[in-house]
């Protein structure tokens, strides 16, 4: 990935399929990370 902060994540789901096969558009991202992740900064950011 070109965004260093996203390097530990894997893109999955419909967006990954859409990019791979070009069969449809996608409006969201499904990111997975296989380690413990503190999501509270994201929640705080989204609530402000």
PDB file of N, CA, C and O in Angstrom:
ATOM      1  N   UNK A   1       0.836  -1.189   0.000  1.00  0.00           N
ATOM      2  CA  UNK A   1       0.000   0.000   0.000  1.00  0.00           C
ATOM      3  C   UNK A   1       0.875   1.244   0.000  1.00  0.00           C
ATOM      4  O   UNK A   1       2.002   1.226   0.496  1.00  0.00           O
ATOM      5  N   UNK A   2       0.356   2.299  -0.549  1.00  0.00           N
ATOM      6  CA  UNK A   2       1.105   3.541  -0.603  1.00  0.00           C
ATOM      7  C   UNK A   2       0.944   4.389   0.644  1.00  0.00           C
ATOM      8  O   UNK A   2       1.709   5.331   0.848  1.00  0.00           O
ATOM      9  N   UNK A   3      -0.039   4.074   1.485  1.00  0.00           N
ATOM     10  CA  UNK A   3      -0.250   4.806   2.733  1.00  0.00           C
ATOM     11  C   UNK A   3       0.371   3.979   3.853  1.00  0.00           C
ATOM     12  O   UNK A   3      -0.177   2.938   4.217  1.00  0.00           O
ATOM     13  N   UNK A   4       1.515   4.420   4.415  1.00  0.00           N
ATOM     14  CA  UNK A   4       2.206   3.614   5.417  1.00  0.00           C
ATOM     15  C   UNK A   4       1.337   3.209   6.604  1.00  0.00           C
ATOM     16  O   UNK A   4       1.499   2.108   7.131  1.00  0.00           O
ATOM     17  N   UNK A   5       0.430   4.062   7.030  1.00  0.00           N
ATOM     18  CA  UNK A   5      -0.417   3.747   8.182  1.00  0.00           C
ATOM     19  C   UNK A   5      -1.351   2.577   7.901  1.00  0.00           C
ATOM     20  O   UNK A   5      -1.821   1.931   8.837  1.00  0.00           O
ATOM     21  N   UNK A   6      -1.630   2.290   6.632  1.00  0.00           N
ATOM     22  CA  UNK A   6      -2.535   1.199   6.270  1.00  0.00           C
ATOM     23  C   UNK A   6      -1.804  -0.102   5.949  1.00  0.00           C
ATOM     24  O   UNK A   6      -2.446  -1.110   5.653  1.00  0.00           O
ATOM     25  N   UNK A   7      -0.487  -0.096   6.003  1.00  0.00           N
ATOM     26  CA  UNK A   7       0.287  -1.278   5.626  1.00  0.00           C
ATOM     27  C   UNK A   7      -0.073  -2.531   6.424  1.00  0.00           C
ATOM     28  O   UNK A   7      -0.111  -3.611   5.836  1.00  0.00           O
ATOM     29  N   UNK A   8      -0.342  -2.447   7.746  1.00  0.00           N
ATOM     30  CA  UNK A   8      -0.665  -3.670   8.487  1.00  0.00           C
ATOM     31  C   UNK A   8      -2.057  -4.235   8.186  1.00  0.00           C
ATOM     32  O   UNK A   8      -2.368  -5.345   8.619  1.00  0.00           O
ATOM     33  N   UNK A   9      -2.887  -3.512   7.466  1.00  0.00           N
ATOM     34  CA  UNK A   9      -4.256  -3.942   7.200  1.00  0.00           C
ATOM     35  C   UNK A   9      -4.351  -4.729   5.896  1.00  0.00           C
ATOM     36  O   UNK A   9      -3.528  -4.567   4.995  1.00  0.00           O
ATOM     37  N   UNK A  10      -5.365  -5.580   5.815  1.00  0.00           N
ATOM     38  CA  UNK A  10      -5.702  -6.292   4.581  1.00  0.00           C
ATOM     39  C   UNK A  10      -7.054  -5.792   4.098  1.00  0.00           C
ATOM     40  O   UNK A  10      -8.001  -5.687   4.877  1.00  0.00           O
ATOM     41  N   UNK A  11      -7.138  -5.487   2.818  1.00  0.00           N
ATOM     42  CA  UNK A  11      -8.398  -5.074   2.215  1.00  0.00           C
ATOM     43  C   UNK A  11      -9.176  -6.326   1.833  1.00  0.00           C
ATOM     44  O   UNK A  11      -8.667  -7.191   1.121  1.00  0.00           O
ATOM     45  N   UNK A  12     -10.417  -6.415   2.313  1.00  0.00           N
ATOM     46  CA  UNK A  12     -11.237  -7.608   2.080  1.00  0.00           C
ATOM     47  C   UNK A  12     -12.639  -7.190   1.663  1.00  0.00           C
ATOM     48  O   UNK A  12     -12.933  -5.998   1.576  1.00  0.00           O
ATOM     49  N   UNK A  13     -13.491  -8.152   1.407  1.00  0.00           N
ATOM     50  CA  UNK A  13     -14.898  -7.877   1.133  1.00  0.00           C
ATOM     51  C   UNK A  13     -15.146  -7.410  -0.287  1.00  0.00           C
ATOM     52  O   UNK A  13     -14.355  -7.657  -1.197  1.00  0.00           O
ATOM     53  N   UNK A  14     -16.271  -6.726  -0.450  1.00  0.00           N
ATOM     54  CA  UNK A  14     -16.714  -6.285  -1.764  1.00  0.00           C
ATOM     55  C   UNK A  14     -15.762  -5.332  -2.450  1.00  0.00           C
ATOM     56  O   UNK A  14     -15.619  -5.378  -3.672  1.00  0.00           O
ATOM     57  N   UNK A  15     -15.102  -4.462  -1.687  1.00  0.00           N
ATOM     58  CA  UNK A  15     -14.158  -3.522  -2.285  1.00  0.00           C
ATOM     59  C   UNK A  15     -12.967  -4.258  -2.875  1.00  0.00           C
ATOM     60  O   UNK A  15     -12.523  -3.939  -3.978  1.00  0.00           O
ATOM     61  N   UNK A  16     -12.448  -5.234  -2.151  1.00  0.00           N
ATOM     62  CA  UNK A  16     -11.323  -6.020  -2.666  1.00  0.00           C
ATOM     63  C   UNK A  16     -11.722  -6.746  -3.946  1.00  0.00           C
ATOM     64  O   UNK A  16     -10.964  -6.763  -4.916  1.00  0.00           O
ATOM     65  N   UNK A  17     -12.908  -7.344  -3.949  1.00  0.00           N
ATOM     66  CA  UNK A  17     -13.388  -8.030  -5.153  1.00  0.00           C
ATOM     67  C   UNK A  17     -13.594  -7.056  -6.305  1.00  0.00           C
ATOM     68  O   UNK A  17     -13.277  -7.365  -7.453  1.00  0.00           O
ATOM     69  N   UNK A  18     -14.127  -5.880  -5.992  1.00  0.00           N
ATOM     70  CA  UNK A  18     -14.373  -4.878  -7.021  1.00  0.00           C
ATOM     71  C   UNK A  18     -13.068  -4.419  -7.666  1.00  0.00           C
ATOM     72  O   UNK A  18     -12.993  -4.266  -8.885  1.00  0.00           O
ATOM     73  N   UNK A  19     -12.044  -4.200  -6.847  1.00  0.00           N
ATOM     74  CA  UNK A  19     -10.750  -3.784  -7.392  1.00  0.00           C
ATOM     75  C   UNK A  19     -10.094  -4.901  -8.196  1.00  0.00           C
ATOM     76  O   UNK A  19      -9.433  -4.645  -9.203  1.00  0.00           O
ATOM     77  N   UNK A  20     -10.275  -6.109  -7.757  1.00  0.00           N
ATOM     78  CA  UNK A  20      -9.659  -7.255  -8.439  1.00  0.00           C
ATOM     79  C   UNK A  20     -10.334  -7.566  -9.773  1.00  0.00           C
ATOM     80  O   UNK A  20      -9.660  -7.788 -10.779  1.00  0.00           O
ATOM     81  N   UNK A  21     -11.662  -7.580  -9.776  1.00  0.00           N
ATOM     82  CA  UNK A  21     -12.399  -8.022 -10.964  1.00  0.00           C
ATOM     83  C   UNK A  21     -13.125  -6.905 -11.707  1.00  0.00           C
ATOM     84  O   UNK A  21     -13.571  -7.104 -12.836  1.00  0.00           O
ATOM     85  N   UNK A  22     -13.249  -5.732 -11.086  1.00  0.00           N
ATOM     86  CA  UNK A  22     -13.899  -4.608 -11.734  1.00  0.00           C
ATOM     87  C   UNK A  22     -15.362  -4.837 -12.052  1.00  0.00           C
ATOM     88  O   UNK A  22     -15.890  -4.250 -12.996  1.00  0.00           O
ATOM     89  N   UNK A  23     -16.022  -5.679 -11.279  1.00  0.00           N
ATOM     90  CA  UNK A  23     -17.398  -6.066 -11.590  1.00  0.00           C
ATOM     91  C   UNK A  23     -18.450  -5.099 -11.065  1.00  0.00           C
ATOM     92  O   UNK A  23     -19.594  -5.132 -11.519  1.00  0.00           O
ATOM     93  N   UNK A  24     -18.086  -4.237 -10.116  1.00  0.00           N
ATOM     94  CA  UNK A  24     -19.062  -3.286  -9.571  1.00  0.00           C
ATOM     95  C   UNK A  24     -18.319  -2.203  -8.803  1.00  0.00           C
ATOM     96  O   UNK A  24     -17.136  -2.346  -8.494  1.00  0.00           O
ATOM     97  N   UNK A  25     -19.017  -1.131  -8.503  1.00  0.00           N
ATOM     98  CA  UNK A  25     -18.451  -0.084  -7.674  1.00  0.00           C
ATOM     99  C   UNK A  25     -18.603  -0.423  -6.203  1.00  0.00           C
ATOM    100  O   UNK A  25     -19.375  -1.312  -5.842  1.00  0.00           O
ATOM    101  N   UNK A  26     -17.878   0.272  -5.364  1.00  0.00           N
ATOM    102  CA  UNK A  26     -17.965   0.043  -3.926  1.00  0.00           C
ATOM    103  C   UNK A  26     -17.832   1.379  -3.215  1.00  0.00           C
ATOM    104  O   UNK A  26     -17.066   2.243  -3.644  1.00  0.00           O
ATOM    105  N   UNK A  27     -18.580   1.550  -2.123  1.00  0.00           N
ATOM    106  CA  UNK A  27     -18.564   2.830  -1.412  1.00  0.00           C
ATOM    107  C   UNK A  27     -18.004   2.721   0.003  1.00  0.00           C
ATOM    108  O   UNK A  27     -18.020   3.702   0.747  1.00  0.00           O
ATOM    109  N   UNK A  28     -17.512   1.552   0.382  1.00  0.00           N
ATOM    110  CA  UNK A  28     -16.953   1.401   1.722  1.00  0.00           C
ATOM    111  C   UNK A  28     -15.661   0.589   1.649  1.00  0.00           C
ATOM    112  O   UNK A  28     -15.330   0.010   0.615  1.00  0.00           O
ATOM    113  N   UNK A  29     -14.947   0.560   2.759  1.00  0.00           N
ATOM    114  CA  UNK A  29     -13.720  -0.224   2.858  1.00  0.00           C
ATOM    115  C   UNK A  29     -13.869  -1.233   3.982  1.00  0.00           C
ATOM    116  O   UNK A  29     -14.342  -0.894   5.067  1.00  0.00           O
ATOM    117  N   UNK A  30     -13.474  -2.452   3.731  1.00  0.00           N
ATOM    118  CA  UNK A  30     -13.439  -3.488   4.758  1.00  0.00           C
ATOM    119  C   UNK A  30     -11.971  -3.806   5.011  1.00  0.00           C
ATOM    120  O   UNK A  30     -11.310  -4.440   4.188  1.00  0.00           O
ATOM    121  N   UNK A  31     -11.467  -3.360   6.161  1.00  0.00           N
ATOM    122  CA  UNK A  31     -10.065  -3.568   6.506  1.00  0.00           C
ATOM    123  C   UNK A  31      -9.962  -4.511   7.693  1.00  0.00           C
ATOM    124  O   UNK A  31     -10.675  -4.352   8.684  1.00  0.00           O
ATOM    125  N   UNK A  32      -9.074  -5.491   7.593  1.00  0.00           N
ATOM    126  CA  UNK A  32      -8.834  -6.424   8.679  1.00  0.00           C
ATOM    127  C   UNK A  32      -7.392  -6.294   9.138  1.00  0.00           C
ATOM    128  O   UNK A  32      -6.492  -6.017   8.344  1.00  0.00           O
ATOM    129  N   UNK A  33      -7.187  -6.500  10.436  1.00  0.00           N
ATOM    130  CA  UNK A  33      -5.861  -6.494  11.026  1.00  0.00           C
ATOM    131  C   UNK A  33      -5.824  -7.657  11.996  1.00  0.00           C
ATOM    132  O   UNK A  33      -6.759  -7.832  12.778  1.00  0.00           O
ATOM    133  N   UNK A  34      -4.788  -8.442  11.967  1.00  0.00           N
ATOM    134  CA  UNK A  34      -4.718  -9.668  12.758  1.00  0.00           C
ATOM    135  C   UNK A  34      -4.059  -9.479  14.121  1.00  0.00           C
ATOM    136  O   UNK A  34      -3.612 -10.450  14.731  1.00  0.00           O
ATOM    137  N   UNK A  35      -3.997  -8.255  14.599  1.00  0.00           N
ATOM    138  CA  UNK A  35      -3.432  -7.973  15.911  1.00  0.00           C
ATOM    139  C   UNK A  35      -4.450  -7.192  16.724  1.00  0.00           C
ATOM    140  O   UNK A  35      -5.457  -6.728  16.190  1.00  0.00           O
ATOM    141  N   UNK A  36      -4.185  -7.048  18.021  1.00  0.00           N
ATOM    142  CA  UNK A  36      -5.058  -6.242  18.862  1.00  0.00           C
ATOM    143  C   UNK A  36      -4.998  -4.794  18.374  1.00  0.00           C
ATOM    144  O   UNK A  36      -3.926  -4.277  18.061  1.00  0.00           O
ATOM    145  N   UNK A  37      -6.149  -4.158  18.313  1.00  0.00           N
ATOM    146  CA  UNK A  37      -6.237  -2.812  17.748  1.00  0.00           C
ATOM    147  C   UNK A  37      -7.074  -1.935  18.663  1.00  0.00           C
ATOM    148  O   UNK A  37      -8.197  -2.288  19.022  1.00  0.00           O
ATOM    149  N   UNK A  38      -6.516  -0.785  19.039  1.00  0.00           N
ATOM    150  CA  UNK A  38      -7.250   0.177  19.868  1.00  0.00           C
ATOM    151  C   UNK A  38      -8.081   1.067  18.949  1.00  0.00           C
ATOM    152  O   UNK A  38      -7.550   1.977  18.311  1.00  0.00           O
ATOM    153  N   UNK A  39      -9.373   0.805  18.884  1.00  0.00           N
ATOM    154  CA  UNK A  39     -10.254   1.544  17.978  1.00  0.00           C
ATOM    155  C   UNK A  39     -10.806   2.828  18.586  1.00  0.00           C
ATOM    156  O   UNK A  39     -11.503   3.575  17.899  1.00  0.00           O
ATOM    157  N   UNK A  40     -10.514   3.105  19.857  1.00  0.00           N
ATOM    158  CA  UNK A  40     -11.089   4.289  20.507  1.00  0.00           C
ATOM    159  C   UNK A  40     -10.711   5.606  19.823  1.00  0.00           C
ATOM    160  O   UNK A  40     -11.569   6.486  19.754  1.00  0.00           O
ATOM    161  N   UNK A  41      -9.480   5.809  19.308  1.00  0.00           N
ATOM    162  CA  UNK A  41      -9.209   7.067  18.599  1.00  0.00           C
ATOM    163  C   UNK A  41     -10.091   7.259  17.364  1.00  0.00           C
ATOM    164  O   UNK A  41     -10.463   8.386  17.038  1.00  0.00           O
ATOM    165  N   UNK A  42     -10.423   6.180  16.686  1.00  0.00           N
ATOM    166  CA  UNK A  42     -11.286   6.281  15.511  1.00  0.00           C
ATOM    167  C   UNK A  42     -12.702   6.648  15.932  1.00  0.00           C
ATOM    168  O   UNK A  42     -13.343   7.483  15.293  1.00  0.00           O
ATOM    169  N   UNK A  43     -13.195   6.029  17.003  1.00  0.00           N
ATOM    170  CA  UNK A  43     -14.536   6.336  17.508  1.00  0.00           C
ATOM    171  C   UNK A  43     -14.616   7.801  17.920  1.00  0.00           C
ATOM    172  O   UNK A  43     -15.582   8.488  17.590  1.00  0.00           O
ATOM    173  N   UNK A  44     -13.613   8.275  18.634  1.00  0.00           N
ATOM    174  CA  UNK A  44     -13.590   9.680  19.069  1.00  0.00           C
ATOM    175  C   UNK A  44     -13.583  10.602  17.855  1.00  0.00           C
ATOM    176  O   UNK A  44     -14.315  11.591  17.823  1.00  0.00           O
ATOM    177  N   UNK A  45     -12.770  10.288  16.868  1.00  0.00           N
ATOM    178  CA  UNK A  45     -12.688  11.113  15.661  1.00  0.00           C
ATOM    179  C   UNK A  45     -14.031  11.158  14.926  1.00  0.00           C
ATOM    180  O   UNK A  45     -14.459  12.222  14.479  1.00  0.00           O
ATOM    181  N   UNK A  46     -14.683  10.023  14.804  1.00  0.00           N
ATOM    182  CA  UNK A  46     -15.962   9.962  14.084  1.00  0.00           C
ATOM    183  C   UNK A  46     -17.087  10.664  14.833  1.00  0.00           C
ATOM    184  O   UNK A  46     -18.021  11.169  14.209  1.00  0.00           O
ATOM    185  N   UNK A  47     -17.014  10.703  16.144  1.00  0.00           N
ATOM    186  CA  UNK A  47     -18.062  11.342  16.941  1.00  0.00           C
ATOM    187  C   UNK A  47     -17.911  12.859  17.023  1.00  0.00           C
ATOM    188  O   UNK A  47     -18.839  13.545  17.453  1.00  0.00           O
ATOM    189  N   UNK A  48     -16.775  13.387  16.623  1.00  0.00           N
ATOM    190  CA  UNK A  48     -16.557  14.849  16.682  1.00  0.00           C
ATOM    191  C   UNK A  48     -16.842  15.521  15.375  1.00  0.00           C
ATOM    192  O   UNK A  48     -16.706  16.740  15.265  1.00  0.00           O
TER     193      UNK A  48
END
